[in-house]
């Protein structure tokens, strides 16, 4: 397995370990809030499994049926992850509702709180690793997994504080109320993950700063051409697709026009990792502007 697949596989192991710790914390305390925290960890495991399947599938080379590769499966996986996130949130809201209707006392044992805190520390370290490496490798599943873990860490800290406060004040209703807040946080996290992935499925253009750099590179490397226009970009997982029209003088030899295209492509590949460049060469009567390279 490559580095991304190893990280995705590591998320499964970390998720299972954290789930075990959080469920143990719930058994030690009987807290609904800690139960909701443990239930969210089940979603972390599901997310990690889906992420691993996605990165392994996206690594399959292009074939006759998928000539542009399998990169978009990473966006599909991130959307799919949102479904169990919503289910988990609804399950927690159900438990919180019954807890609010009939508050039950619980034991906020120091052992249980420490076990839950240890699980949160592990999650914090791992989510930092996933987001950092996912962005560096441009892997939506790893970034989505890391962001979900980050919301888990934030909610866990709030839960620990709230459970301790509920135990200190004797206000048992604080426990299910915290569980409800955790559920709402999970719902927001699921929405954020799906919203970002839908953008990838809809072939959004690359970020404005990247697009500006692509324009600069084409302009600087297109010496000998008359114009470049109709630039289009999109991203699918790690791959950035760039295509545009390049206008050259009508008397220019095919080999000379090809050399210009090679020069532009090399510059783009040096600057934009995993770029797939398509250049359509046109004669000068196709120019839209006179005497300059424009996009």
C-alpha positions as CSV (number, residue, x, y, z in Angstrom):
1,X,0.0,0.0,0.0
2,X,1.1,3.6,-0.6
3,X,1.3,6.3,2.1
4,X,-2.3,7.4,1.6
5,X,-3.6,3.9,1.9
6,X,-1.5,3.2,5.0
7,X,-2.9,6.4,6.6
8,X,-6.5,5.3,5.8
9,X,-5.8,1.8,7.2
10,X,-4.3,3.4,10.3
11,X,-7.5,5.4,10.8
12,X,-9.4,2.1,11.2
13,X,-7.1,0.9,13.9
14,X,-7.2,4.2,15.7
15,X,-11.0,4.4,15.4
16,X,-11.5,0.9,16.9
17,X,-9.1,1.7,19.8
18,X,-10.8,5.0,20.5
19,X,-14.2,3.4,20.3
20,X,-13.2,0.8,22.9
21,X,-11.9,3.5,25.2
22,X,-15.0,5.7,24.9
23,X,-17.4,2.8,25.4
24,X,-15.4,1.8,28.5
25,X,-15.8,5.4,29.8
26,X,-19.5,5.1,29.3
27,X,-19.7,1.8,31.2
28,X,-17.7,3.4,34.1
29,X,-20.1,6.4,34.3
30,X,-23.5,5.5,32.8
31,X,-23.5,9.0,31.2
32,X,-25.7,9.5,28.2
33,X,-23.3,12.2,27.0
34,X,-20.4,9.8,27.1
35,X,-22.6,7.2,25.4
36,X,-23.2,9.7,22.5
37,X,-19.5,10.3,22.3
38,X,-18.9,6.6,22.0
39,X,-21.6,6.2,19.4
40,X,-19.9,8.9,17.3
41,X,-16.7,6.8,17.4
42,X,-18.6,4.0,15.5
43,X,-19.1,6.5,12.7
44,X,-15.4,7.3,12.8
45,X,-14.7,3.6,12.1
46,X,-17.2,3.5,9.3
47,X,-15.7,6.7,7.8
48,X,-12.2,5.2,8.0
49,X,-13.3,2.0,6.2
50,X,-15.0,4.0,3.4
51,X,-12.0,6.2,3.1
52,X,-9.7,3.2,2.7
53,X,-11.9,1.7,0.0
54,X,-12.0,5.0,-1.8
55,X,-8.3,5.7,-1.9
56,X,-7.6,2.1,-3.0
57,X,-10.2,2.4,-5.8
58,X,-9.0,5.8,-6.9
59,X,-5.5,4.4,-7.2
60,X,-6.6,1.9,-9.9
61,X,-5.1,3.0,-13.3
62,X,-7.4,4.3,-16.1
63,X,-8.9,1.7,-18.3
64,X,-11.2,1.4,-21.3
65,X,-14.3,2.1,-19.3
66,X,-12.8,4.8,-17.2
67,X,-10.3,6.6,-19.5
68,X,-9.9,9.5,-17.0
69,X,-9.2,7.2,-14.1
70,X,-11.2,6.5,-10.9
71,X,-10.4,9.6,-8.9
72,X,-13.9,10.8,-8.4
73,X,-14.8,7.8,-6.2
74,X,-13.1,9.8,-3.4
75,X,-15.8,12.4,-3.6
76,X,-18.6,9.8,-3.7
77,X,-17.1,8.2,-0.6
78,X,-17.1,11.5,1.3
79,X,-20.8,11.9,0.4
80,X,-21.6,8.4,1.5
81,X,-19.9,9.0,4.9
82,X,-22.4,11.7,5.5
83,X,-25.3,9.2,5.7
84,X,-24.1,7.3,8.8
85,X,-23.1,10.6,10.4
86,X,-26.8,11.7,10.1
87,X,-28.0,8.3,11.4
88,X,-25.7,8.5,14.4
89,X,-26.9,12.0,15.2
90,X,-30.5,11.0,15.1
91,X,-29.8,8.0,17.4
92,X,-28.1,10.3,19.9
93,X,-31.0,12.8,19.7
94,X,-33.4,10.0,20.5
95,X,-31.4,9.0,23.6
96,X,-31.1,12.7,24.6
97,X,-34.8,13.2,24.3
98,X,-35.7,10.4,26.6
99,X,-32.9,11.5,29.0
100,X,-34.3,15.0,29.1
101,X,-37.9,13.7,29.7
102,X,-36.7,11.5,32.5
103,X,-33.2,12.5,33.8
104,X,-31.3,9.7,35.5
105,X,-28.4,10.1,37.9
106,X,-25.0,8.9,36.8
107,X,-21.6,8.4,38.2
108,X,-18.9,10.8,37.0
109,X,-16.0,8.6,38.1
110,X,-12.6,10.0,37.6
111,X,-11.5,6.8,35.9
112,X,-14.2,7.1,33.3
113,X,-13.4,10.8,32.6
114,X,-9.7,10.0,32.3
115,X,-10.3,7.1,29.9
116,X,-12.5,9.4,27.7
117,X,-9.8,12.1,27.9
118,X,-7.2,9.7,26.7
119,X,-9.3,8.7,23.7
120,X,-9.7,12.4,22.8
121,X,-5.9,13.0,22.9
122,X,-5.4,10.0,20.5
123,X,-8.1,11.4,18.2
124,X,-6.6,14.9,18.3
125,X,-3.1,13.7,17.2
126,X,-4.5,11.5,14.5
127,X,-6.9,14.0,13.0
128,X,-4.0,16.5,12.8
129,X,-2.0,13.9,10.9
130,X,-4.9,13.1,8.5
131,X,-5.8,16.7,7.6
132,X,-2.1,17.6,7.1
133,X,-1.3,14.6,4.9
134,X,-4.7,14.6,3.2
135,X,-4.2,18.2,2.0
136,X,-0.6,17.6,1.0
137,X,-1.7,14.6,-1.1
138,X,-5.0,16.2,-2.2
139,X,-7.1,13.3,-0.9
140,X,-10.7,14.3,-0.1
141,X,-11.4,11.1,1.9
142,X,-8.5,11.7,4.3
143,X,-9.3,15.3,4.7
144,X,-13.0,14.5,5.3
145,X,-12.0,11.8,7.8
146,X,-9.7,14.2,9.6
147,X,-12.3,17.0,9.8
148,X,-14.8,14.6,11.2
149,X,-12.3,13.5,13.9
150,X,-11.7,17.1,14.7
151,X,-15.3,17.8,15.4
152,X,-15.3,14.6,17.6
153,X,-12.4,16.0,19.6
154,X,-14.1,19.4,20.1
155,X,-17.4,17.7,21.1
156,X,-15.5,15.3,23.5
157,X,-13.8,18.2,25.3
158,X,-17.2,19.8,25.7
159,X,-18.7,16.6,26.9
160,X,-16.0,16.0,29.5
161,X,-16.4,19.5,30.9
162,X,-20.2,19.2,30.9
163,X,-20.3,15.8,32.6
164,X,-18.0,17.1,35.3
165,X,-20.2,20.1,35.8
166,X,-23.3,18.0,35.9
167,X,-21.8,15.8,38.5
168,X,-20.5,18.7,40.6
169,X,-23.9,20.5,40.5
170,X,-26.2,17.5,40.7
171,X,-28.1,18.8,37.6
172,X,-28.7,15.4,35.9
173,X,-30.5,17.1,33.0
174,X,-27.2,18.6,31.8
175,X,-26.1,15.1,30.7
176,X,-28.7,14.5,28.0
177,X,-28.6,18.2,27.1
178,X,-25.0,17.8,26.3
179,X,-25.7,14.7,24.3
180,X,-28.2,16.7,22.2
181,X,-25.5,19.3,21.5
182,X,-23.1,16.6,20.4
183,X,-25.7,15.3,18.0
184,X,-26.2,18.8,16.5
185,X,-22.4,19.1,16.1
186,X,-22.3,15.7,14.3
187,X,-25.1,16.9,11.9
188,X,-23.1,20.1,11.1
189,X,-20.0,18.0,10.5
190,X,-21.8,15.7,8.2
191,X,-23.2,18.6,6.2
192,X,-19.8,20.2,5.8
193,X,-18.2,17.0,4.5
194,X,-21.0,16.4,2.0
195,X,-21.1,20.0,0.8
196,X,-17.4,20.1,0.0
197,X,-17.5,16.7,-1.8
198,X,-20.5,17.8,-3.9
199,X,-18.4,20.6,-5.2
200,X,-15.8,18.0,-6.5
201,X,-18.6,16.0,-8.2
202,X,-19.9,19.1,-9.9
203,X,-16.4,19.8,-11.5
204,X,-15.7,23.0,-9.7
205,X,-12.7,25.0,-11.0
206,X,-9.4,25.0,-9.1
207,X,-9.0,27.7,-6.4
208,X,-8.4,31.2,-7.7
209,X,-4.8,31.4,-6.6
210,X,-4.0,28.1,-8.5
211,X,-5.9,29.3,-11.5
212,X,-3.9,32.6,-11.6
213,X,-0.7,30.7,-11.4
214,X,-1.8,28.4,-14.3
215,X,-2.5,31.5,-16.4
216,X,0.9,33.0,-15.6
217,X,2.7,29.8,-16.6
218,X,0.8,29.4,-19.9
219,X,1.5,33.1,-20.7
220,X,5.2,32.9,-19.9
221,X,5.8,29.6,-21.8
222,X,3.7,30.3,-24.9
223,X,6.4,32.3,-26.8
224,X,5.8,31.9,-30.5
225,X,2.0,31.4,-30.1
226,X,-0.4,34.2,-30.8
227,X,-3.0,33.5,-28.1
228,X,-4.4,31.1,-25.6
229,X,-8.1,31.1,-24.7
230,X,-11.0,29.1,-23.3
231,X,-9.1,27.9,-20.3
232,X,-10.9,25.3,-18.2
233,X,-9.9,23.6,-15.0
234,X,-11.3,21.0,-12.7
235,X,-10.1,18.6,-10.0
236,X,-10.9,15.0,-9.4
237,X,-9.1,13.7,-6.3
238,X,-5.4,14.3,-6.7
239,X,-5.6,15.0,-10.5
240,X,-6.0,18.6,-11.8
241,X,-7.4,18.8,-15.3
242,X,-6.3,21.7,-17.5
243,X,-7.4,22.3,-21.1
244,X,-7.3,25.3,-23.3
245,X,-7.0,26.4,-27.0
246,X,-3.6,27.7,-28.3
247,X,-3.6,29.8,-31.4
248,X,-0.4,29.7,-33.5
249,X,0.6,31.4,-36.9
250,X,-0.9,29.6,-39.9
251,X,2.5,29.0,-41.5
252,X,4.0,27.5,-38.3
253,X,5.2,23.9,-38.7
254,X,3.4,21.2,-36.7
255,X,6.6,20.3,-34.9
256,X,7.1,23.9,-33.8
257,X,3.6,24.1,-32.4
258,X,4.2,20.8,-30.7
259,X,7.3,22.1,-29.1
260,X,5.4,25.1,-27.6
261,X,2.8,22.7,-26.2
262,X,5.5,20.5,-24.7
263,X,7.1,23.5,-23.0
264,X,3.8,24.7,-21.5
265,X,2.9,21.2,-20.4
266,X,6.3,20.7,-18.7
267,X,5.9,24.0,-16.8
268,X,2.4,23.1,-15.6
269,X,3.5,19.7,-14.5
270,X,6.4,21.2,-12.5
271,X,4.1,23.6,-10.7
272,X,0.8,21.6,-10.4
273,X,1.2,18.1,-9.1
274,X,-0.6,15.3,-11.0
275,X,-1.8,17.7,-13.7
276,X,-3.4,16.3,-16.9
277,X,-3.0,18.9,-19.6
278,X,-4.9,19.0,-22.9
279,X,-4.1,21.7,-25.5
280,X,-6.1,22.2,-28.7
281,X,-4.0,24.0,-31.3
282,X,-5.8,26.4,-33.7
283,X,-4.7,28.6,-36.7
284,X,-4.5,32.3,-36.4
285,X,-7.9,33.0,-37.8
286,X,-9.4,31.5,-34.6
287,X,-7.8,34.2,-32.5
288,X,-10.2,36.2,-30.3
289,X,-7.8,39.0,-29.5
290,X,-5.0,40.6,-31.5
291,X,-1.3,40.3,-30.7
292,X,-1.3,39.0,-27.2
293,X,-1.6,35.8,-25.2
294,X,-4.9,35.9,-23.3
295,X,-7.1,33.4,-21.4
